[in-house]
Amino acid sequence: MAVLRELGARLARERLGRNQTQAALAEEAGVSRATVQRLEAGHSTQLTNLVRVLRALDLPGLHEIVPEPVVRPLAELQRLERGRRLRRRASSPRRRGGQRPGGDDGPWTWEPGT
């Protein structure tokens, strides 16, 4: 929820910095004004709506937010030599004491400088 709230606040600041109304942004993005309101309030919405609003605001697309994985040449060569196919799923980490791996360090925050 903290991520959605921060994302919504950033979208609102970007829109206001451009002196654009929610209705104008919604029209440009091809979504309803209620969708823009939900996004800015930190509520959940469809991923396609988020992508449309990001594009309308000329903000980074998903290819910049989640870059293509880096191919490690040595690991790829080893995979090919062993005749293995590309991985299609990840293994489940073992849980200890019912906690998530890495624990919970409290509320989520953006990295410094972002």
C-alpha angles and dihedrals in degrees: 000000000000091000092051092048092050092045090050092049091050092049090050092049091049092049093047091046087060090048090238126148123230088245093053092048091047092052093048092047094045094239133110123270087242089060091054089047091051092049093049091047090055096249125142120266138163116293090233089060092052091050091050092051092047090052093047089053092046090239125150116292127225092273087066097039094048108024123200111276115263112251111223105214096210093049090047091050091050091049091052093046091054092047093238124156124231114280114262099184141018128243119251112249117234113256123220122201092351093289128129116255107271093021127239115293095190130260119008118250136182116255114262114274096023 
